[in-house]
Amino acid sequence: MTQKQITRYHTIMKSLEGKVTVAEAAKAMGVSERQVTRLRNGVKKEGAAFLIHKTKGQPSPKAISESIKKKIRELYQSEMYKGANFLHFTELLEEHEEISVSYSTVYTTLSEAKIDSPKKRRRFRPHRSRKRKPQEGLLIQIDASPFEWFGGRAQFALHGGVDDATGKFVGAYMTKHECMYGYHQIMRQIVERDGIPASAYCDRHSIFRSPNADKLTVREQLDGKVINDTQFGRAMKELGVTLIYARSPQAKGRIERLWETLQSRLVIEFRICGIKTVEAANAFLLDYLPKFNAKFAVPAENSEKIYRPNTLDLDLVLCVKEKRVADKGGVFSFNGHRWKITSGGLPGVKFNIEVIASPTRGLIGLYKGRLLDIIPHYKPKKVSKPKTEHKSKAVTPPDNHYYKYGKPDIPLYSSDLVDVEIHKMLVDIFLSKYA
């Protein structure tokens, strides 16, 4: 008997002895009172054996006999069926041997005899190269490559973009780890120099696509349920750039080959120029792109470029945007802090605003097309008894410590009043998850 059956038996016996009522026994076992009555009557007549299912220990009526299993193994190893995959062999058994069994039965029977299907490991199929796009700007492949770019053990992520039609290296920016800020920077380089591309080819990193995007059921999709865009996806939608998600590295093979080329060349270039920091590398890469393209880029099938001119403020696109509710005093919470709107003309009641965190503009609000100035808001602190100060023994590594390499400094936004706390918050939003 199982532990559950033993517990039920003791409960039924207590009920028979009058120690518990039928209702109490039913609640204890999680069954109906009618079921308790049935179990009591059965235990009175047959004892504890009544609680054991009558089919226990008996073979399943659906199970095939050992003689059939033996025949299936012999037939598969015969010259007639040798080498057939399991699914095909299941069909042949029914067609020629009048043995009607399921695929799972055949698979289990043969696997128990240490027989593997010839289709268990499929033959490698080489990937066919996709034809280049006909015009420059139709498709930009973007990716990041973690590598020991400075020759040591520390890895840094080089974010880059390559034009599919020409193979041009159109954007490059290095950070400590792959992050949204790095991709914002390469898109800024592309848009400011050439214009807005038609589409971008990327992998399925959570920077580009929500992990929940594949979890929607058909019913949820028919009901109109959607998954919110990531911050990068939202920015591309505002620019009118279509994001295409690759399902394998081979699908975006041009930029994968670009990394192979750069990993053999940039390390030497950095060594010759004495570059050992991310800041110096990013400055070097801006001049290196034209040199690299002059050697490796190819003419497009159609010489007319497809880039569109940009009319948007990139500072308000390549940023983090979130919706918040401000109280009638213009105070709201964002990123674990409270902030206050200093601009006038507020409605005087609770209202919805869009909070924009930009590395170049700081923290600003957007309400009905108006940009709002925002400052930190502090609550009055309660007067408390002075606490005994304890000297901290923590050691803060210097700025040139190797662990801090690659953390790009976000320049303070242009303003007459520089708020250090806002700057710290921007670094936290754009870099803390990846540092």
TAZI-V478506 format. One record per residue. SS is DSSP state (H for helix, E for strand, - for the rest). PSI is psi in degrees with one decimal (none if undefined). D_FIRST is the distance of its C-alpha to the first C-alpha in Angstrom with 2 decimals. Layout:
ss=SS psi=PSI d_first=D_FIRST
ss=SS psi=PSI d_first=D_FIRST
This chain:
ss=- psi=146.3 d_first=0.00
ss=- psi=166.9 d_first=3.76
ss=H psi=-36.1 d_first=6.62
ss=H psi=-40.3 d_first=8.02
ss=H psi=-36.5 d_first=5.92
ss=H psi=-43.4 d_first=6.43
ss=H psi=-40.5 d_first=9.90
ss=H psi=-39.9 d_first=10.53
ss=H psi=-45.1 d_first=9.94
ss=H psi=-38.5 d_first=12.39
ss=H psi=-41.5 d_first=14.69
ss=H psi=-40.7 d_first=14.91
ss=H psi=-38.5 d_first=15.70
ss=H psi=-35.9 d_first=18.33
ss=H psi=-39.8 d_first=19.74
ss=H psi=-32.4 d_first=20.07
ss=- psi=-5.1 d_first=21.78
ss=- psi=11.6 d_first=24.08
ss=- psi=-28.1 d_first=23.34
ss=- psi=153.0 d_first=22.80
ss=- psi=167.6 d_first=24.30
ss=H psi=-40.0 d_first=22.81
ss=H psi=-41.0 d_first=24.43
ss=H psi=-39.7 d_first=23.00
ss=H psi=-39.3 d_first=19.42
ss=H psi=-40.6 d_first=20.10
ss=H psi=-38.4 d_first=21.56
ss=H psi=-37.4 d_first=18.75
ss=H psi=-10.7 d_first=16.10
ss=- psi=32.1 d_first=18.74
ss=- psi=176.6 d_first=18.95
ss=- psi=162.3 d_first=21.86
ss=H psi=-33.9 d_first=22.75
ss=H psi=-38.6 d_first=22.80
ss=H psi=-37.6 d_first=19.14
ss=H psi=-42.3 d_first=18.36
ss=H psi=-41.6 d_first=20.58
ss=H psi=-42.6 d_first=18.88
ss=H psi=-37.3 d_first=15.40
ss=H psi=-45.5 d_first=17.22
ss=H psi=-38.8 d_first=18.96
ss=H psi=-41.9 d_first=15.98
ss=H psi=-33.9 d_first=14.14
ss=H psi=-39.7 d_first=17.59
ss=H psi=-45.4 d_first=17.97
ss=H psi=-8.0 d_first=14.68
ss=H psi=-158.3 d_first=12.64
ss=H psi=-23.3 d_first=8.95
ss=H psi=-21.1 d_first=8.64
ss=H psi=-26.6 d_first=10.80
ss=H psi=-12.6 d_first=8.46
ss=- psi=132.1 d_first=6.97
ss=- psi=138.6 d_first=10.00
ss=- psi=-22.1 d_first=12.50
ss=- psi=2.7 d_first=13.55
ss=- psi=130.4 d_first=10.46
ss=- psi=-8.8 d_first=12.06
ss=- psi=145.4 d_first=15.45
ss=- psi=150.5 d_first=18.26
ss=- psi=137.3 d_first=19.62
ss=- psi=-18.7 d_first=22.67
ss=- psi=-10.2 d_first=24.60
ss=- psi=141.4 d_first=24.05
ss=- psi=155.2 d_first=27.22
ss=- psi=162.0 d_first=27.45
ss=H psi=-30.3 d_first=28.18
ss=H psi=-37.5 d_first=31.68
ss=H psi=-41.6 d_first=32.42
ss=H psi=-43.7 d_first=31.27
ss=H psi=-40.7 d_first=33.52
ss=H psi=-38.4 d_first=36.39
ss=H psi=-42.4 d_first=36.08
ss=H psi=-43.1 d_first=36.37
ss=H psi=-40.8 d_first=39.31
ss=H psi=-39.7 d_first=41.10
ss=H psi=-32.4 d_first=40.83
ss=- psi=-1.7 d_first=42.32
ss=- psi=164.5 d_first=45.07
ss=- psi=-27.5 d_first=48.56
ss=- psi=-43.5 d_first=48.37
ss=- psi=2.5 d_first=45.51
ss=- psi=129.2 d_first=45.71
ss=- psi=-5.6 d_first=46.04
ss=- psi=142.7 d_first=44.79
ss=- psi=159.8 d_first=42.63
ss=H psi=-38.0 d_first=39.13
ss=H psi=-44.9 d_first=39.98
ss=H psi=-39.9 d_first=43.11
ss=H psi=-36.9 d_first=41.36
ss=H psi=-41.2 d_first=38.81
ss=H psi=-37.3 d_first=41.83
ss=H psi=-35.1 d_first=43.59
ss=H psi=-43.1 d_first=40.68
ss=H psi=-34.9 d_first=40.83
ss=H psi=-39.9 d_first=44.63
ss=H psi=-23.8 d_first=45.45
ss=- psi=-2.1 d_first=42.43
ss=- psi=36.9 d_first=40.91
ss=- psi=105.8 d_first=37.51
ss=- psi=100.6 d_first=36.21
ss=- psi=164.5 d_first=33.41
ss=- psi=164.1 d_first=32.88
ss=H psi=-41.0 d_first=34.27
ss=H psi=-33.4 d_first=30.88
ss=H psi=-44.1 d_first=29.86
ss=H psi=-43.6 d_first=33.12
ss=H psi=-46.5 d_first=32.78
ss=H psi=-42.7 d_first=29.29
ss=H psi=-44.5 d_first=30.38
ss=H psi=-34.8 d_first=33.56
ss=H psi=-35.8 d_first=32.20
ss=H psi=-26.5 d_first=29.67
ss=- psi=14.1 d_first=32.81
ss=- psi=35.2 d_first=34.52
ss=- psi=122.5 d_first=36.94
ss=- psi=145.6 d_first=38.26
ss=- psi=141.0 d_first=40.05
ss=- psi=-15.0 d_first=43.78
ss=- psi=8.4 d_first=43.51
ss=- psi=-40.3 d_first=40.98
ss=- psi=106.7 d_first=43.95
ss=- psi=150.8 d_first=46.73
ss=- psi=142.0 d_first=50.30
ss=- psi=130.3 d_first=52.03
ss=- psi=114.8 d_first=54.23
ss=- psi=144.0 d_first=57.23
ss=- psi=129.8 d_first=57.84
ss=- psi=132.8 d_first=60.94
ss=- psi=138.1 d_first=63.35
ss=- psi=142.4 d_first=63.97
ss=- psi=142.0 d_first=67.58
ss=- psi=152.4 d_first=69.17
ss=- psi=149.5 d_first=69.95
ss=- psi=-24.6 d_first=73.62
ss=E psi=145.6 d_first=74.71
ss=- psi=131.8 d_first=74.34
ss=- psi=-6.8 d_first=72.21
ss=- psi=-37.1 d_first=70.04
ss=- psi=126.4 d_first=66.99
ss=E psi=123.7 d_first=66.34
ss=E psi=125.6 d_first=63.44
ss=E psi=145.9 d_first=62.15
ss=E psi=174.4 d_first=59.81
ss=E psi=145.8 d_first=59.54
ss=E psi=109.6 d_first=59.48
ss=E psi=128.5 d_first=58.19
ss=E psi=160.7 d_first=60.26
ss=- psi=73.5 d_first=62.21
ss=- psi=-25.0 d_first=65.40
ss=- psi=11.6 d_first=67.33
ss=- psi=-11.4 d_first=66.49
ss=- psi=-160.2 d_first=64.26
ss=- psi=-22.6 d_first=60.53
ss=- psi=133.9 d_first=60.23
ss=- psi=144.6 d_first=59.39
ss=E psi=152.0 d_first=60.99
ss=E psi=119.4 d_first=60.38
ss=E psi=115.0 d_first=63.34
ss=E psi=137.9 d_first=63.10
ss=E psi=164.6 d_first=65.23
ss=E psi=142.1 d_first=66.22
ss=E psi=135.9 d_first=67.86
ss=E psi=129.9 d_first=69.71
ss=- psi=-33.7 d_first=68.34
ss=- psi=-38.0 d_first=71.75
ss=- psi=-15.7 d_first=73.76
ss=- psi=14.5 d_first=71.30
ss=- psi=138.8 d_first=72.99
ss=E psi=99.5 d_first=71.27
ss=E psi=-11.7 d_first=71.67
ss=E psi=142.2 d_first=69.87
ss=E psi=133.3 d_first=68.60
ss=E psi=134.8 d_first=67.23
ss=E psi=138.2 d_first=65.35
ss=E psi=178.9 d_first=62.89
ss=- psi=-45.6 d_first=60.39
ss=- psi=164.0 d_first=57.43
ss=- psi=126.1 d_first=57.10
ss=- psi=165.7 d_first=57.66
ss=H psi=-37.4 d_first=59.01
ss=H psi=-39.7 d_first=62.28
ss=H psi=-40.9 d_first=63.04
ss=H psi=-33.6 d_first=62.62
ss=H psi=-40.8 d_first=64.75
ss=H psi=-40.7 d_first=67.49
ss=H psi=-34.6 d_first=67.64
ss=H psi=-35.4 d_first=67.73
ss=H psi=-43.6 d_first=70.54
ss=H psi=-44.5 d_first=72.47
ss=H psi=-47.9 d_first=72.13
ss=H psi=-42.7 d_first=73.09
ss=H psi=-31.2 d_first=76.00
ss=H psi=-47.1 d_first=77.46
ss=- psi=-38.3 d_first=76.86
ss=- psi=-169.4 d_first=75.31
ss=E psi=122.2 d_first=72.03
ss=- psi=165.4 d_first=70.26
ss=- psi=-38.8 d_first=68.74
ss=E psi=162.6 d_first=65.21
ss=E psi=136.1 d_first=63.13
ss=E psi=122.4 d_first=60.53
ss=E psi=171.9 d_first=57.74
ss=- psi=-166.8 d_first=54.19
ss=- psi=32.9 d_first=51.12
ss=- psi=149.4 d_first=51.34
ss=- psi=-12.7 d_first=50.38
ss=- psi=-36.9 d_first=54.08
ss=- psi=-33.9 d_first=54.94
ss=- psi=135.2 d_first=51.90
ss=- psi=136.8 d_first=49.06
ss=H psi=-19.4 d_first=45.61
ss=H psi=-2.8 d_first=44.40
ss=H psi=-30.3 d_first=46.90
ss=H psi=-1.4 d_first=44.48
ss=H psi=-3.0 d_first=41.63
ss=- psi=131.7 d_first=43.33
ss=- psi=166.8 d_first=41.79
ss=H psi=-39.9 d_first=44.12
ss=H psi=-42.0 d_first=43.68
ss=H psi=-37.9 d_first=44.69
ss=H psi=-40.1 d_first=47.69
ss=H psi=-30.5 d_first=48.77
ss=- psi=-3.9 d_first=48.52
ss=- psi=10.6 d_first=50.98
ss=- psi=135.1 d_first=48.76
ss=- psi=157.2 d_first=50.28
ss=- psi=132.9 d_first=49.56
ss=- psi=147.3 d_first=52.37
ss=- psi=152.2 d_first=54.60
ss=- psi=169.9 d_first=54.59
ss=H psi=-38.8 d_first=57.79
ss=H psi=-40.8 d_first=59.17
ss=H psi=-39.0 d_first=58.25
ss=H psi=-41.5 d_first=59.96
ss=H psi=-41.9 d_first=63.06
ss=H psi=-35.2 d_first=63.30
ss=H psi=-38.0 d_first=62.99
ss=H psi=-35.4 d_first=65.88
ss=H psi=-16.9 d_first=67.95
ss=- psi=25.2 d_first=67.16
ss=- psi=124.7 d_first=65.47
ss=E psi=124.0 d_first=62.72
ss=E psi=127.4 d_first=59.73
ss=E psi=128.8 d_first=58.25
ss=E psi=122.5 d_first=54.92
ss=- psi=149.7 d_first=54.55
ss=- psi=-2.3 d_first=51.26
ss=- psi=155.9 d_first=52.28
ss=H psi=-32.5 d_first=54.86
ss=H psi=-26.1 d_first=56.77
ss=H psi=-33.0 d_first=57.42
ss=H psi=54.7 d_first=59.64
ss=H psi=-25.1 d_first=61.01
ss=H psi=-42.4 d_first=64.49
ss=H psi=-27.1 d_first=63.43
ss=H psi=-38.7 d_first=61.03
ss=H psi=-30.6 d_first=64.05
ss=H psi=-43.1 d_first=66.08
ss=H psi=-39.4 d_first=63.76
ss=H psi=-40.2 d_first=64.14
ss=H psi=-45.4 d_first=67.90
ss=H psi=-36.0 d_first=67.97
ss=H psi=-22.8 d_first=65.70
ss=H psi=-18.0 d_first=68.26
ss=H psi=-45.1 d_first=71.30
ss=H psi=-34.8 d_first=70.68
ss=H psi=-42.1 d_first=69.65
ss=H psi=-42.7 d_first=73.07
ss=H psi=-44.6 d_first=74.88
ss=H psi=-40.3 d_first=73.32
ss=H psi=-41.8 d_first=74.20
ss=H psi=-40.2 d_first=77.81
ss=H psi=-0.5 d_first=78.23
ss=- psi=29.5 d_first=76.53
ss=- psi=123.9 d_first=73.87
ss=- psi=2.4 d_first=70.91
ss=- psi=158.6 d_first=69.84
ss=H psi=-40.5 d_first=68.29
ss=H psi=-44.5 d_first=71.29
ss=H psi=-36.4 d_first=73.73
ss=H psi=-42.4 d_first=71.58
ss=H psi=-36.8 d_first=71.50
ss=H psi=-38.4 d_first=75.29
ss=H psi=-40.1 d_first=75.76
ss=H psi=-31.5 d_first=73.56
ss=H psi=-37.4 d_first=75.77
ss=H psi=-20.3 d_first=78.70
ss=H psi=-28.6 d_first=76.63
ss=H psi=-50.8 d_first=75.42
ss=H psi=-37.3 d_first=78.88
ss=H psi=-42.4 d_first=79.43
ss=H psi=-43.3 d_first=76.10
ss=H psi=-33.8 d_first=76.69
ss=H psi=-26.7 d_first=80.19
ss=H psi=-36.1 d_first=78.74
ss=H psi=-19.7 d_first=75.55
ss=- psi=152.9 d_first=75.86
ss=- psi=155.9 d_first=76.94
ss=- psi=146.4 d_first=78.87
ss=- psi=157.3 d_first=76.96
ss=- psi=-39.6 d_first=77.52
ss=E psi=123.0 d_first=79.08
ss=- psi=-14.7 d_first=81.12
ss=- psi=125.3 d_first=80.68
ss=- psi=149.0 d_first=78.12
ss=- psi=1.8 d_first=75.59
ss=- psi=141.7 d_first=75.07
ss=E psi=143.1 d_first=75.65
ss=- psi=145.5 d_first=77.70
ss=- psi=131.6 d_first=75.80
ss=- psi=4.2 d_first=76.86
ss=- psi=159.2 d_first=74.02
ss=- psi=107.5 d_first=73.90
ss=H psi=-28.7 d_first=71.50
ss=H psi=-27.9 d_first=70.92
ss=H psi=4.5 d_first=69.34
ss=- psi=-51.3 d_first=67.29
ss=- psi=74.9 d_first=65.99
ss=- psi=-169.8 d_first=64.33
ss=E psi=126.8 d_first=61.29
ss=E psi=130.9 d_first=61.39
ss=E psi=148.1 d_first=59.11
ss=E psi=139.2 d_first=59.54
ss=E psi=161.9 d_first=59.77
ss=E psi=120.6 d_first=60.78
ss=E psi=143.9 d_first=63.75
ss=- psi=-179.1 d_first=64.59
ss=- psi=-16.1 d_first=68.02
ss=- psi=1.0 d_first=69.31
ss=- psi=23.2 d_first=68.31
ss=E psi=137.9 d_first=65.53
ss=E psi=167.3 d_first=62.24
ss=E psi=142.0 d_first=59.46
ss=E psi=127.5 d_first=59.06
ss=- psi=38.1 d_first=57.23
ss=- psi=8.4 d_first=56.35
ss=E psi=162.1 d_first=59.96
ss=E psi=140.8 d_first=62.13
ss=E psi=156.3 d_first=65.26
ss=E psi=136.0 d_first=68.28
ss=E psi=126.2 d_first=70.47
ss=- psi=-13.2 d_first=74.15
ss=- psi=148.9 d_first=75.69
ss=- psi=-178.6 d_first=77.33
ss=- psi=26.9 d_first=77.02
ss=- psi=156.5 d_first=73.41
ss=- psi=-17.9 d_first=72.32
ss=- psi=2.7 d_first=71.71
ss=- psi=175.6 d_first=68.22
ss=- psi=138.1 d_first=64.87
ss=E psi=156.6 d_first=65.19
ss=E psi=135.4 d_first=63.37
ss=E psi=162.3 d_first=64.74
ss=E psi=119.8 d_first=63.93
ss=E psi=129.6 d_first=63.80
ss=E psi=119.8 d_first=65.15
ss=E psi=108.7 d_first=64.56
ss=E psi=133.8 d_first=67.04
ss=- psi=-23.9 d_first=67.75
ss=- psi=-20.0 d_first=71.45
ss=- psi=-7.0 d_first=71.91
ss=E psi=-146.5 d_first=69.50
ss=E psi=121.0 d_first=67.67
ss=E psi=161.8 d_first=69.22
ss=E psi=156.4 d_first=68.23
ss=E psi=119.9 d_first=68.94
ss=E psi=112.8 d_first=69.62
ss=- psi=44.4 d_first=71.23
ss=- psi=-5.1 d_first=72.82
ss=E psi=138.5 d_first=74.14
ss=E psi=130.9 d_first=73.31
ss=E psi=139.0 d_first=72.61
ss=E psi=141.0 d_first=73.21
ss=E psi=138.3 d_first=70.32
ss=E psi=160.4 d_first=70.34
ss=E psi=146.4 d_first=67.71
ss=- psi=125.4 d_first=67.15
ss=- psi=133.7 d_first=66.54
ss=- psi=147.4 d_first=65.51
ss=- psi=132.4 d_first=67.52
ss=- psi=142.2 d_first=65.80
ss=- psi=143.3 d_first=65.15
ss=- psi=124.2 d_first=67.24
ss=- psi=163.1 d_first=65.07
ss=- psi=141.1 d_first=65.84
ss=- psi=136.0 d_first=66.85
ss=- psi=151.3 d_first=64.17
ss=- psi=126.5 d_first=64.85
ss=- psi=136.3 d_first=65.27
ss=- psi=131.6 d_first=63.41
ss=- psi=128.8 d_first=64.77
ss=- psi=138.1 d_first=62.42
ss=- psi=5.0 d_first=61.83
ss=- psi=141.3 d_first=60.66
ss=- psi=122.2 d_first=62.71
ss=- psi=120.4 d_first=63.57
ss=- psi=147.9 d_first=64.16
ss=- psi=165.5 d_first=67.60
ss=- psi=-25.3 d_first=68.08
ss=- psi=10.6 d_first=68.75
ss=- psi=144.1 d_first=65.42
ss=H psi=-28.4 d_first=63.63
ss=H psi=-25.1 d_first=60.55
ss=H psi=-4.7 d_first=62.80
ss=- psi=145.1 d_first=64.35
ss=- psi=-3.8 d_first=63.91
ss=- psi=97.1 d_first=63.42
ss=- psi=137.8 d_first=66.28
ss=- psi=123.8 d_first=68.33
ss=- psi=121.3 d_first=68.47
ss=- psi=140.8 d_first=72.12
ss=- psi=138.0 d_first=72.78
ss=- psi=151.7 d_first=73.60
ss=- psi=113.5 d_first=77.25
ss=- psi=151.0 d_first=78.12
ss=- psi=-30.0 d_first=80.70
ss=- psi=107.8 d_first=78.05
ss=- psi=119.2 d_first=75.40
ss=- psi=112.5 d_first=72.17
ss=H psi=-34.2 d_first=70.17
ss=H psi=-39.1 d_first=67.00
ss=H psi=-40.4 d_first=67.04
ss=H psi=-42.7 d_first=67.55
ss=H psi=-37.6 d_first=64.54
ss=H psi=-39.7 d_first=62.45
ss=H psi=-42.2 d_first=63.60
ss=H psi=-39.4 d_first=62.66
ss=H psi=-41.1 d_first=59.21
ss=H psi=-45.4 d_first=58.74
ss=H psi=-22.4 d_first=59.97
ss=H psi=-21.8 d_first=59.01
ss=- psi=-33.4 d_first=56.34
ss=- psi=-18.0 d_first=53.40
ss=- psi=-2.7 d_first=54.78
ss=- psi=none d_first=56.40
